[in-house]
Structure formats: structure tokens, C-alpha cells
Amino acid sequence: MSMYSHILERALLPAHNLVKGRKYARHRRFLAESQWWPLERLLEFQWQELRSLVQHCFQSVPYYQKKYSEAGIRLDDIRTVADFSRLPVLTRAEVNEHRDALCSTAYRGKLLPHSTGGSSGVPTRFFRTIESYDWRTAAMDRVYGWTGCRLGERAVYLWGAPVGRVPRGQLLKARAHNYLLRHLVFNTFSQSQERWSEIYARTVAFRPKWIVGYVSSLEEFSWFLERQSMPPLPGVKAVIAAAEPLDEQTRARISKAIGSPVFNTYGSREFMSIAGECEEQSGLHINSENVLVETALSPDEGPSEILVTDLHNYGMPFLRYSIGDAGVLDNTPCACGRGLPRLRTIDGRLLDLLRTANGRLVPGEFFPHLLKDVPEILEYQVEQKEIDRIKVSVVLSHPLSRNSQAFLEEEFKKVIGDGTRVEITNVDRITRLPSGKRRAVVGLPAIQ
């Protein structure tokens, strides 16, 4: 561990938490220890947290009170995790339709509004608490630490950027945060040869120890390095892939081009970090002290729907939430020695890459990132019909306001540029695949 990382983790962050009344540092210390507990002890801790949360929901969350009462389920019926698994599933549609009724009447802390990117085609708007945020960031940093990297080591992010006009105070806070943690963040929502050249030059000068990015952005960066016959980046210990599915072919390409191992992670905006790979890279360890992950089928039966419960968001609890992915659980011991259960496989949502007439590449992740901030949009689908035309079909709760229209026009122009027009079309419903799922972002067949 570098001297700066040691000071950051042992002094600066705890001091900040003490002054602000935050619990990140405490949770981080706890998670560093609990990951080595045997599975039985972890499951016992998880059940204690879950039992407290369930009691809280039955006593103070109006929507759960009504839903469970109509299903004939009482609090006394929930005596084990098996009993809990018989509770009805929570869906995106319910969260969006009953958002206020899903908030606890007993919670007195601050509720932070947030929203998902809607990578399935349906944005979800919800609230989280400061306490749950501290748990989430501690869990995420633990996952990142499994790659061998530490807080305070130089890191490059191939990431997205906030949309719209960001208040100056928020910008200054973000810059201070990145400076303290030594993060260099690049907006990769708009990609071009010139942009990748700039990113490469600044990355080499920055000398990062690790690189974090959307899978599609990491892949395009790797293609750029190959096309330009660039040598692997010196000093990079690990690449962390996030936000999109990572197949083994893509992993190998990124690893070869950048010159370091690639670690897969799994998360969502509703919960942040759910799971990630350790040094053994044999499945993704679940942050089971903070989330309960269930699947409908046993591991031997193959992939099935993933359900997630946040154990610490007491302001707007998510119980048995259908996240929209499928996976296979694995409770067998990992060679690393951690007792945390794993997700053996994850079948996530795919978002195609789009190409513009002026040569830019636009990751599919841009559209969920943007459209989540338009309150009138209930569902959407983005399709690239031709190189100079992108069609955005939207189901609206009510007509787009002037502010929303101006916001979309400005952001589309910023990322997509001139030469490719974006057509927004109001529709009554989004066509689904035979499986019943949506394709949220569909590119030209020739460039997928």
C-alpha cells in the first residue's frame, strides 16, 4: 500500500466521516473483516439484518402493508429466509407507480432522490438514504480492492458525464472528490479517433494503477490501441469492467491491449455494487452483508430471474426486487478463502453501440443515462435505422415540456453532433421480443 493510500484510508476518510457524521469508514472496516467469515456466519448476519428490515416494512411502509395484507401474509409468518422468499416480487412498474407509498412513514432521515438508467427501456425513480449510500460505497470499494488496487492509487475512469447544466457547487465538489482520490475521469459518451488519442496521451501522462470503465468504452479503447499499434499501458495493475455484460472474448481483447487482468463487476443504480470478482476470477462474490440476492431456480437448473433486497435502505426499502437480469447462484467455497456466496453467471441486458455520420461512436449506455432525467418518459426504445438517423420511441405520461425538449436537443447535439438526426416519436407501447423482453438500444446490424 502506498503512503498516500495509507493516509487516505486510515486518517483522511475516518476524519471526514467523524466530522460529517457518516459511517463509510466504519462499514469499510467491518466489510474488510466479514468477508473472511465462513458462509454460515455471513448468512446469520444477513438474516439478522433482513429480519429487522422486514419488521420495519410491515410496520411503516404503506405499500407493503397493503400488498402483504391482500396476499394474506403477516409479519409472524416470516420466521426464516425460506418464509421471506415466498413474499411477492417487487417490480419496476410498482416502484414507479407507488413511489410515495413505498417510503417509510417512520423514517426521519434525509431521502436522496435517484433514478436508474433504464437499460431495460423503463427508467425507475426512487429514493435512497445516506446510511444506505455509505454501505454501498464501502461495498463497492471492497470489490475494487479485490483487484489488488487501493483507494488513493491513481485511477482512470472511462465513464459517462452528468447531463444537463450541473450547478457550480456540484462541479467543484466532484472535482475535489476526484482530486482527493486521484481519479482522472473521461466522458466516453462521445467517441472519435481524436478523442481516444487525447485520452491515451493523458492516461500515459497520468500513470494510473487501475482503469475503470463501461465494458463498451474499454473495448473501444482497446480497439484504438490495436489499430494504432500502441504498446500496453505501463504500470496498470488491473482493469475493472462495469455497467454492461462482459464476455470472455471481450475480456481477452481488453486485457491484451491494456496489458493487465480484467475484473468483472455487477451492480445497478438501485443498489450500486452487488457483486464482483476476486483474484481467483471464479464467479462474482456477492456483497451479502448489504444485499440479499435470490434466484428462482437452483444452480443445477440453470439461469433464472435475479431478485435483490437492499438490507439498509430504510427510507424506501426494496424487498425482492426484480432487477431484470438472470443468473446462477453458487454457495460452494472459493479458493480465495472468502465466505461470501457468488454469482456463477449473469445474463445481463445488452445495449448496442451506435455510430454517427461524422464518425463518432456512441455507447448504448448514453441513452439510459440521459433519458432517466426526463420525468415524462415512462418507457423508450432507441433504434438506429440508418447512419444518419436515430429513432427514439417514447411512451409518455404527459407531453414533453419545453424544458425537457430543450434539454434533449442540447444533449443530443453535444454527444451525437451534426449529420445524424434524432427523431423522437410518441408511441402507445414499446414492441417486445418473443421472450417478452425489450431491446432498449438497437444499433445497425452491421455495427453491432
C-alpha positions in Angstrom: 0.0 0.0 0.0 1.3 3.4 -0.9 1.9 6.0 1.8 -0.9 8.2 0.3 -3.4 5.3 0.3 -2.5 4.5 3.9 -3.1 8.1 5.0 -6.3 8.3 3.0 -7.8 5.1 4.4 -6.5 5.4 8.0 -6.8 9.2 8.6 -8.5 11.4 6.0 -11.6 9.4 5.3 -12.3 8.5 9.0 -11.7 12.1 10.0 -14.2 13.3 7.3 -16.7 10.7 8.4 -16.4 11.8 12.0 -16.9 15.5 11.1 -19.9 14.7 8.8 -21.4 12.0 11.0 -21.0 9.4 8.2 -20.4 5.7 8.6 -18.5 4.8 5.4 -15.2 4.2 7.3 -16.9 2.0 9.9 -18.6 -0.1 7.3 -15.4 -0.4 5.3 -13.5 -1.8 8.3 -16.4 -4.2 9.1 -16.6 -5.5 5.5 -12.8 -6.0 5.4 -13.2 -8.4 8.3 -16.6 -10.0 7.5 -15.6 -11.2 4.0 -13.4 -13.9 5.7 -16.2 -15.2 7.8 -17.5 -18.7 7.0 -20.7 -18.7 4.9 -22.8 -19.8 7.8 -21.8 -16.8 9.9 -22.4 -14.4 6.9 -25.9 -15.9 6.4 -26.6 -15.5 10.1 -25.6 -11.8 10.0 -27.7 -11.4 6.8 -30.8 -12.9 8.4 -30.5 -10.6 11.4 -30.3 -7.5 9.1 -33.2 -8.9 6.9 -35.4 -9.6 9.9 -35.1 -6.1 11.2 -35.8 -4.7 7.7 -38.9 -6.9 7.2 -40.3 -5.8 10.6 -39.7 -2.2 9.7 -41.6 -2.7 6.3 -44.6 -4.4 7.9 -44.8 -1.6 10.5 -44.2 1.5 8.5 -44.3 1.1 4.7 -47.8 1.6 3.4 -47.4 -0.2 0.1 -46.0 -3.3 1.7 -48.6 -3.3 4.4 -51.4 -3.2 1.8 -49.7 -5.7 -0.6 -48.9 -8.3 2.0 -52.3 -7.9 3.7 -54.1 -8.6 0.5 -51.8 -11.6 0.0 -52.8 -12.9 3.4 -49.2 -12.6 4.8 -48.5 -11.4 8.3 -45.2 -10.5 10.0 -45.4 -13.6 12.2 -45.3 -15.7 9.0 -41.8 -14.6 8.2 -39.6 -16.7 10.5 -36.9 -17.8 8.1 -35.3 -16.8 4.8 -37.4 -19.5 3.2 -40.5 -17.8 4.5 -39.2 -14.5 3.2 -38.7 -16.0 -0.3 -42.5 -16.5 -0.5 -43.2 -12.8 -0.4 -44.5 -11.3 -3.7 -41.8 -9.9 -6.0 -41.4 -6.1 -6.3 -41.4 -4.8 -9.9 -40.2 -1.6 -11.6 -43.7 -0.7 -12.5 -44.7 -0.9 -8.8 -41.8 1.3 -7.8 -42.7 4.0 -10.4 -46.4 3.8 -9.6 -46.3 3.6 -5.8 -43.1 5.5 -5.1 -44.5 7.6 -2.2 -46.3 4.7 -0.6 -43.1 2.7 -0.7 -41.4 5.2 1.6 -41.4 4.5 5.3 -43.6 6.7 7.5 -41.3 6.1 10.4 -38.0 7.1 8.7 -36.8 10.5 9.9 -33.5 10.8 8.0 -32.9 12.5 4.7 -34.2 10.9 1.5 -32.0 11.3 -1.6 -33.8 11.2 -4.9 -32.2 9.0 -7.5 -33.0 7.1 -10.8 -31.9 4.2 -12.8 -30.6 4.5 -16.4 -33.5 2.3 -17.5 -31.3 0.0 -19.6 -34.3 -2.3 -20.0 -36.2 0.6 -21.5 -38.1 1.6 -18.3 -36.4 4.3 -16.1 -37.0 3.8 -12.4 -37.1 6.7 -10.0 -36.7 6.1 -6.3 -35.2 7.3 -3.0 -32.2 6.1 -1.0 -30.8 7.1 2.4 -27.4 8.5 3.4 -26.9 5.4 5.6 -27.5 3.0 2.7 -25.2 5.1 0.5 -22.4 4.6 3.0 -22.9 0.9 2.9 -23.0 0.8 -0.9 -19.8 2.8 -1.4 -18.0 0.7 1.2 -19.1 -2.5 -0.5 -18.1 -1.1 -3.9 -14.6 -0.1 -2.7 -14.2 -3.6 -1.2 -14.9 -5.1 -4.6 -12.5 -2.8 -6.3 -9.9 -3.7 -3.7 -10.1 -7.4 -4.7 -8.3 -6.5 -7.9 -5.2 -5.6 -5.8 -5.8 -1.8 -6.1 -6.2 0.6 -3.2 -8.0 3.8 -2.6 -5.7 6.7 -3.4 -3.9 5.0 -6.1 -4.2 6.8 -9.5 -7.2 5.6 -11.4 -8.6 6.5 -14.9 -12.3 6.2 -15.5 -13.8 5.7 -19.0 -17.2 6.8 -17.8 -20.2 8.9 -18.5 -20.7 12.6 -17.6 -23.6 14.3 -15.9 -26.2 15.5 -18.3 -27.7 19.0 -18.4 -26.3 22.0 -16.7 -24.6 20.9 -13.5 -24.6 23.5 -10.6 -21.2 25.0 -10.0 -21.1 23.8 -6.4 -21.7 20.2 -7.5 -18.9 20.5 -10.1 -16.5 21.8 -7.5 -17.4 19.0 -5.1 -16.9 16.4 -7.8 -13.5 17.9 -8.7 -12.4 17.9 -5.1 -13.6 14.3 -4.7 -11.6 13.2 -7.8 -8.5 15.1 -6.7 -8.6 13.6 -3.2 -9.0 10.0 -4.6 -6.6 10.7 -7.5 -9.2 9.9 -10.2 -9.0 11.1 -13.8 -12.4 10.8 -15.3 -13.1 10.9 -19.1 -16.5 11.3 -20.6 -16.7 8.5 -23.2 -20.3 9.0 -24.3 -19.0 10.7 -27.4 -16.1 8.8 -29.0 -13.8 9.5 -32.0 -10.3 8.9 -33.1 -9.2 12.3 -31.9 -10.9 11.7 -28.5 -9.2 8.4 -28.0 -5.8 9.9 -28.9 -6.4 12.6 -26.3 -7.4 10.0 -23.7 -4.4 7.8 -24.4 -1.9 10.7 -24.2 -3.4 12.0 -20.9 -3.6 8.5 -19.5 0.0 7.7 -20.2 1.0 11.0 -18.6 -1.2 10.3 -15.5 0.3 6.9 -14.9 -2.7 5.1 -13.4 -2.5 1.9 -11.4 -6.0 0.9 -12.5 -8.6 1.7 -15.1 -12.4 1.5 -14.6 -14.9 1.8 -17.4 -18.1 0.7 -19.2 -17.4 -2.5 -21.0 -18.1 -0.9 -24.4 -15.8 2.0 -23.7 -13.0 -0.3 -22.6 -13.5 -2.4 -25.7 -13.4 0.7 -28.0 -10.2 1.9 -26.2 -8.7 -1.5 -26.8 -9.6 -1.4 -30.5 -7.9 2.0 -30.7 -4.7 0.8 -29.1 -4.6 -2.2 -31.5 -5.3 -0.1 -34.6 -2.6 2.4 -33.6 -0.2 -0.5 -32.6 0.2 1.1 -29.2 2.1 -0.9 -26.5 0.2 -2.0 -23.4 -0.1 0.8 -20.8 2.8 0.7 -18.3 2.1 0.3 -14.6 -1.6 -0.6 -14.9 -2.3 -3.4 -12.3 -6.0 -4.1 -13.1 -8.9 -3.1 -15.3 -12.4 -3.0 -13.7 -15.3 -3.6 -16.1 -18.7 -2.2 -15.2 -22.3 -1.4 -16.3 -22.5 -3.9 -19.2 -22.1 -7.6 -19.7 -18.6 -8.8 -20.2 -18.0 -11.9 -22.3 -14.7 -13.8 -22.3 -13.7 -12.7 -25.9 -14.1 -9.1 -24.9 -12.2 -9.6 -21.6 -9.3 -11.2 -23.5 -9.2 -8.3 -26.0 -9.1 -5.6 -23.3 -6.6 -7.5 -21.2 -4.2 -7.9 -24.2 -4.4 -4.3 -25.4 -4.1 -2.7 -21.9 -1.7 -5.3 -20.5 -3.4 -6.2 -17.3 -6.1 -8.6 -15.9 -9.7 -7.5 -16.4 -12.1 -7.9 -13.4 -15.9 -8.2 -13.9 -18.3 -6.4 -11.6 -22.1 -6.4 -11.3 -24.3 -3.6 -10.0 -27.2 -1.3 -10.6 -28.2 2.2 -9.7 -30.9 0.8 -7.3 -28.2 -0.9 -5.2 -24.8 0.2 -6.6 -22.3 -2.7 -6.1 -24.0 -6.1 -5.9 -21.0 -8.4 -6.7 -17.5 -8.6 -8.2 -14.6 -10.9 -9.0 -11.8 -11.7 -6.6 -8.3 -12.6 -7.6 -9.5 -16.1 -8.5 -12.0 -14.8 -11.1 -14.2 -17.8 -10.5 -17.7 -16.2 -10.3 -18.6 -12.8 -8.7 -18.7 -12.6 -4.8 -21.9 -11.1 -3.6 -21.8 -8.2 -1.1 -24.1 -10.3 1.1 -23.7 -8.1 4.2 -25.5 -5.3 2.3 -27.8 -7.1 -0.2 -29.7 -10.4 -0.4 -29.6 -11.9 -3.8 -32.0 -14.7 -4.8 -32.7 -16.7 -7.9 -35.9 -18.6 -8.7 -34.1 -21.8 -9.7 -31.3 -23.9 -8.0 -27.8 -23.7 -9.5 -28.3 -27.1 -11.2 -31.4 -25.8 -13.0 -29.6 -23.0 -14.9 -30.1 -19.2 -15.0 -33.2 -17.7 -13.6 -34.6 -14.2 -12.5 -32.4 -12.3 -10.1 -34.1 -10.7 -7.1 -32.3 -8.2 -4.9 -33.2 -6.9 -1.4 -31.3 -3.9 0.0 -30.7 -4.6 3.7 -30.1 -1.0 4.7 -32.3 1.4 2.7 -34.8 2.0 5.4 -36.2 5.2 3.8 -37.6 3.4 0.7 -37.0 -0.3 1.1 -36.6 -2.6 -1.9 -37.8 -6.2 -0.9 -37.3 -9.0 -3.5 -36.9 -6.5 -6.4 -36.8 -7.9 -9.9 -33.7 -6.3 -11.4 -34.3 -7.5 -14.9 -31.3 -9.9 -15.2 -30.9 -13.6 -14.8 -28.1 -15.6 -13.2 -26.9 -18.7 -11.3 -26.0 -18.6 -7.6 -23.0 -20.6 -6.2 -22.6 -21.2 -2.5 -19.6 -23.5 -2.9 -16.3 -22.4 -1.3 -14.0 -20.1 -3.4 -10.3 -20.8 -3.5 -9.6 -17.3 -2.2 -10.9 -18.2 1.2 -13.7 -15.6 1.4 -17.0 -17.0 2.7 -19.2 -14.7 0.5 -21.5 -16.5 -1.9 -21.1 -16.0 -5.6 -23.0 -15.4 -8.8 -21.6 -18.0 -11.1 -23.1 -16.4 -14.2 -25.1 -13.3 -15.1 -27.2 -12.8 -18.2 -27.5 -9.0 -18.3 -29.1 -6.6 -20.7 -27.3 -5.7 -23.9 -27.1 -2.2 -25.3 -25.8 -1.8 -28.8 -23.2 0.7 -29.9 -24.4 3.4 -32.3 -22.4 5.2 -35.0 -22.9 8.7 -36.3 -22.4 10.2 -39.8 -19.5 12.3 -38.5 -17.6 9.2 -37.3 -18.4 9.3 -33.7 -19.2 6.2 -31.7 -22.0 6.5 -29.0 -22.2 3.7 -26.4 -25.8 2.5 -25.8 -25.3 3.3 -22.1 -25.6 7.0 -23.1 -29.3 6.8 -23.7 -30.4 5.3 -20.3 -28.1 7.8 -18.6 -29.8 10.7 -20.4 -33.4 9.6 -20.6 -33.6 8.8 -16.8 -33.6 12.6 -16.3 -36.7 13.3 -18.4 -39.7 12.8 -16.0 -42.3 12.5 -18.7 -40.7 9.3 -20.2 -42.2 6.1 -18.9 -40.6 3.7 -21.5 -38.4 4.1 -24.5 -36.6 2.3 -27.3 -33.7 3.7 -29.3 -33.2 2.3 -32.9 -30.6 3.3 -35.5 -32.3 2.9 -38.8 -29.6 4.5 -41.0 -26.2 6.0 -40.3 -27.8 9.5 -40.4 -31.0 8.7 -38.4 -31.7 7.5 -34.9 -35.3 7.0 -33.8 -36.3 7.3 -30.2 -39.7 5.8 -29.5 -41.2 7.0 -26.2 -44.2 6.2 -24.1 -45.1 9.4 -22.2 -47.0 10.1 -19.0 -47.8 13.6 -20.5 -46.4 15.6 -23.3 -42.8 16.7 -23.1 -42.4 20.1 -21.6 -40.4 22.9 -23.3 -37.6 22.4 -20.8 -37.5 18.6 -21.5 -37.4 19.2 -25.2 -34.6 21.8 -25.0 -32.7 19.5 -22.6 -32.9 16.6 -25.1 -32.0 18.7 -28.1 -28.9 20.2 -26.3 -27.6 16.8 -25.0 -28.2 15.0 -28.3 -26.3 17.7 -30.1 -23.5 17.6 -27.6 -22.9 13.9 -27.9 -24.2 12.9 -31.4 -23.3 16.1 -33.2 -24.4 17.2 -36.6 -25.1 14.9 -39.5 -27.2 12.3 -37.7 -30.7 13.4 -36.8 -32.5 12.1 -33.7 -36.3 11.7 -34.2 -38.4 11.4 -31.0 -41.7 9.6 -31.7 -44.6 9.2 -29.3 -46.0 5.7 -29.2 -48.6 3.8 -27.1 -46.3 0.9 -26.3 -42.9 -0.5 -27.0 -42.7 -3.7 -29.0 -41.2 -6.6 -27.1 -39.2 -9.6 -28.2 -40.9 -13.0 -28.3 -39.3 -13.6 -24.9 -41.3 -10.7 -23.5 -38.1 -8.5 -23.0 -37.3 -5.2 -24.6 -34.3 -4.2 -26.6 -33.7 -0.7 -25.2 -31.0 0.4 -27.6 -30.7 -1.3 -31.1 -27.9 -0.4 -33.5 -27.4 -1.1 -37.2 -26.8 -4.9 -37.7 -23.5 -4.1 -39.5 -22.0 -2.3 -36.4 -23.4 -4.3 -33.5 
